Amino acid sequence: MMRAGRFRYHVASTVADAAAALADGGPHARLLAGGTDLIPNMKRRQDTPDLLVSLRHVGELRGISVNGETAIHAGTSLDDIVKSAAIRAVHPALHRAASQIASPLIRNTATLGGNLCVDTRCNYYNQTFEWRKSIGFCLRGPVPDGICWVAPSGRRCWATASSDSAPALIALGARLTLLSREGERDIPLEELYADDGACPLTKRADEIVTSIRIPSRVVRSTYWKLRRRGSIDFPALGVAAAIRPGPHGVIEDARIVLGAVASHPLLVPESQLLIGRTLTDNVIEEFAEGAARHARPLDNTDFAMTWRKSVARSFLSGALRELRGDDPSTFPLLARETALRNGWRFE
Ligand SMILES: Cc1cc2nc3c(=O)[nH]c(=O)nc-3n(C[C@H](O)[C@H](O)[C@H](O)COP(=O)(O)OP(=O)(O)OC[C@H]3O[C@@H](n4cnc5c(N)ncnc54)[C@H](O)[C@@H]3O)c2cc1C
């Protein structure tokens, strides 16, 4: 049986209490929300904190309000998001992403804040301590001067961003509130992420994600996920798309985001090129081809990387066709099979 190392435990009663404990705890203190990512990582000795600050009893960190702008407190469980009729109606991308995270049991415990801060993943890293030791560990330690087994000649970690909710929320234009003992700050969600597998978050260690806000713009949105097992699995690819159609279907705003193909959720720069256009077949296919070029999956997660790249193009096309209101039976083959296998309902 794998056991976590020894650690101290502080049960916070308020966010201010948690912020103070985190600041006093120093660099080896961690926040514990649902624990569905952190605890397995501690058992595998990927992380060895000496203090856990539990957010489980911080009531002010839970709740959803959809009233013009949508606000979701960071300690809200994924299950509460999935069960929210308002989220389902107003933000289908977030609803579909949340409902495909892990399994029902995990979604009951796991929180949105934890999902946004979930660690990056790699076949050479998400292994037991003994397994990693047998290959001499990797760039991420715990020994110095390890190599990256994915790209041995380089000096960076290519572990993959694996949150499902992050691409969906970035597509929806979400913003994040971070709180520390020094005060609050507010950032666009995409700025939380750095393109670095070993150090994927830009926030300071003493900052707590307290809430996520989605603007009230009327958009159509969706999220497509590739995973091996429909019942439980991290994304091998995620495509989130949100568009705001104006009169005659002319697009007024568009944000398309790729997940699980880089160390950060990737906001496709060509999204802007969709503005002012209508989603004709040509526009969709031209966009899907260009955007899929940003997907550079590496050989560090599930499925063959060249195949994952081809799925990116198919999913981009499928997602935009869904937003246009097409019947799934007309989608490109891979997209059609995924939609039907998952039983996605297009409303
Ligand atoms: C079998 C299995 C399958 C999984 N499948 C998926 C999947 O398909 N998709 C997916 O996205 N994830 C998946 N996960 C990962 C994980 O369950 C989810 O990402 C979950 O949402 C993490 O939330 P949590 O509350 O449990 O986070 P925790 O484990 O408590 O925390 C995760 C990290 O976030 C930090 N953190 C937590 N809350 C905050 C906060 N408010 N502010 C700042 N930092 C914070 C913690 O310190 C820690 O570093 C899976 C996990 C397992 C075990």
The ligand as an SDF file (V2000), in Angstrom:
LIG
                    3D

 53 58  0  0  0  0  0  0  0  0999 V2000
   -9.0290    8.3220  -11.1090 C   0  0  0  0  0  0  0  0  0  0  0  0
   -8.9860    9.8130  -11.3420 C   0  0  0  0  0  0  0  0  0  0  0  0
   -9.4920   10.3190  -12.5230 C   0  0  0  0  0  0  0  0  0  0  0  0
   -9.4480   11.7090  -12.7520 C   0  0  0  0  0  0  0  0  0  0  0  0
   -9.9540   12.1720  -13.9360 N   0  0  0  0  0  0  0  0  0  0  0  0
   -9.9080   13.5170  -14.1800 C   0  0  0  0  0  0  0  0  0  0  0  0
  -10.4460   14.0160  -15.4060 C   0  0  0  0  0  0  0  0  0  0  0  0
  -10.9760   13.2810  -16.2370 O   0  0  0  0  0  0  0  0  0  0  0  0
  -10.3390   15.3480  -15.6360 N   0  0  0  0  0  0  0  0  0  0  0  0
   -9.7750   16.2140  -14.7300 C   0  0  0  0  0  0  0  0  0  0  0  0
   -9.7370   17.4340  -15.0020 O   0  0  0  0  0  0  0  0  0  0  0  0
   -9.2790   15.7700  -13.5530 N   0  0  0  0  0  0  0  0  0  0  0  0
   -9.3460   14.4350  -13.2580 C   0  0  0  0  0  0  0  0  0  0  0  0
   -8.8500   13.9530  -12.0690 N   0  0  0  0  0  0  0  0  0  0  0  0
   -8.1270   14.8440  -11.1570 C   0  0  0  0  0  0  0  0  0  0  0  0
   -8.9470   15.4280   -9.9820 C   0  0  0  0  0  0  0  0  0  0  0  0
   -9.8310   14.4950   -9.4650 O   0  0  0  0  0  0  0  0  0  0  0  0
   -9.7420   16.6550  -10.4250 C   0  0  0  0  0  0  0  0  0  0  0  0
   -8.9340   17.5230  -11.1760 O   0  0  0  0  0  0  0  0  0  0  0  0
  -10.3650   17.3970   -9.2520 C   0  0  0  0  0  0  0  0  0  0  0  0
  -11.2240   18.3950   -9.7350 O   0  0  0  0  0  0  0  0  0  0  0  0
   -9.3490   18.0550   -8.3290 C   0  0  0  0  0  0  0  0  0  0  0  0
  -10.0800   18.7780   -7.3530 O   0  0  0  0  0  0  0  0  0  0  0  0
   -9.8540   18.5840   -5.7880 P   0  0  0  0  0  0  0  0  0  0  0  0
  -10.7950   19.4840   -5.1030 O   0  0  0  0  0  0  0  0  0  0  0  0
   -9.9100   17.1430   -5.4030 O   0  0  0  0  0  0  0  0  0  0  0  0
   -8.3530   19.1160   -5.6860 O   0  0  0  0  0  0  0  0  0  0  0  0
   -7.2130   18.7570   -4.6330 P   0  0  0  0  0  0  0  0  0  0  0  0
   -6.6650   17.4130   -4.9080 O   0  0  0  0  0  0  0  0  0  0  0  0
   -7.6520   19.0480   -3.2350 O   0  0  0  0  0  0  0  0  0  0  0  0
   -6.1530   19.8860   -5.0460 O   0  0  0  0  0  0  0  0  0  0  0  0
   -5.5040   19.8650   -6.3060 C   0  0  0  0  0  0  0  0  0  0  0  0
   -4.4870   21.0180   -6.3230 C   0  0  0  0  0  0  0  0  0  0  0  0
   -5.1660   22.2590   -6.3110 O   0  0  0  0  0  0  0  0  0  0  0  0
   -4.7810   23.0410   -5.1940 C   0  0  0  0  0  0  0  0  0  0  0  0
   -5.9930   23.7360   -4.7520 N   0  0  0  0  0  0  0  0  0  0  0  0
   -7.1690   23.1780   -4.4000 C   0  0  0  0  0  0  0  0  0  0  0  0
   -8.0830   24.1380   -4.1440 N   0  0  0  0  0  0  0  0  0  0  0  0
   -7.4550   25.3210   -4.3360 C   0  0  0  0  0  0  0  0  0  0  0  0
   -7.8630   26.6850   -4.2160 C   0  0  0  0  0  0  0  0  0  0  0  0
   -9.1100   27.0360   -3.8800 N   0  0  0  0  0  0  0  0  0  0  0  0
   -6.9410   27.6610   -4.4920 N   0  0  0  0  0  0  0  0  0  0  0  0
   -5.6820   27.3410   -4.8630 C   0  0  0  0  0  0  0  0  0  0  0  0
   -5.2400   26.0720   -4.9880 N   0  0  0  0  0  0  0  0  0  0  0  0
   -6.1240   25.0780   -4.7330 C   0  0  0  0  0  0  0  0  0  0  0  0
   -4.2310   22.0500   -4.1770 C   0  0  0  0  0  0  0  0  0  0  0  0
   -3.3090   22.6500   -3.2850 O   0  0  0  0  0  0  0  0  0  0  0  0
   -3.5640   21.0400   -5.0980 C   0  0  0  0  0  0  0  0  0  0  0  0
   -2.3070   21.5060   -5.5040 O   0  0  0  0  0  0  0  0  0  0  0  0
   -8.9030   12.5790  -11.7900 C   0  0  0  0  0  0  0  0  0  0  0  0
   -8.4050   12.0420  -10.5920 C   0  0  0  0  0  0  0  0  0  0  0  0
   -8.4520   10.6810  -10.3600 C   0  0  0  0  0  0  0  0  0  0  0  0
   -7.9310   10.1410   -9.0570 C   0  0  0  0  0  0  0  0  0  0  0  0
  1  2  1  0
  2  3  1  0
  2 52  2  0
  3  4  2  0
  4  5  1  0
  4 50  1  0
  5  6  2  0
  6  7  1  0
  6 13  1  0
  7  8  2  0
  7  9  1  0
  9 10  1  0
 10 11  2  0
 10 12  1  0
 12 13  2  0
 13 14  1  0
 14 15  1  0
 14 50  1  0
 15 16  1  0
 16 17  1  0
 16 18  1  0
 18 19  1  0
 18 20  1  0
 20 21  1  0
 20 22  1  0
 22 23  1  0
 23 24  1  0
 24 25  2  0
 24 26  1  0
 24 27  1  0
 27 28  1  0
 28 29  2  0
 28 30  1  0
 28 31  1  0
 31 32  1  0
 32 33  1  0
 33 34  1  0
 33 48  1  0
 34 35  1  0
 35 36  1  0
 35 46  1  0
 36 37  1  0
 36 45  1  0
 37 38  2  0
 38 39  1  0
 39 40  1  0
 39 45  2  0
 40 41  1  0
 40 42  2  0
 42 43  1  0
 43 44  2  0
 44 45  1  0
 46 47  1  0
 46 48  1  0
 48 49  1  0
 50 51  2  0
 51 52  1  0
 52 53  1  0
M  END
$$$$
